[in-house]
């Protein structure tokens, strides 16, 4: 007889826990009730790039759409999407050479107007180009590192004095050895 109220309370607790969770998951899907469709995303490769660099953009927000346009404050010009091999659309974009280091939003609008997508690209500091073949320095990728390390090192006054002291010790040792050989052997 006691199991009926216990079962009813357990069902009430389970319903209370499940209801807010299902309502939250419906809100977090990002559905746009006006369009009846959820907005898509743009994948960016590489996601972090230096000013003047290039990125590849991909989206499948346009469904069977054949083209789209993408824009961002970081882009030198508008990106034009075309069908990719397989699924979705692909575009290339060049980052402005004067773009400040920051994270920029990318907006993509499908040509037929039935889809939109967003993404981000991070612009980092401009890094010096790494050596490519043929490398004049002969050190491969370590040439830039060796140059930086060598700039702060090298013989200084301390090394010069140490070298002079070792040379003087060697000269004295040679002189003593020569003097011993010149003496006649006395028995």
Beta strands, then each sheet from edge to edge (+ up, - down):
strand 1: 31-32
strand 2: 37-38
strand 3: 40-45
strand 4: 48-50
strand 5: 54-59
strand 6: 67-71
strand 7: 79-83
strand 8: 89-94
strand 9: 102-110
strand 10: 116-124
sheet 1: 1+ 2-
sheet 2: 4+ 10+ 3+ 5- 8+ 7- 6+ 9-
end
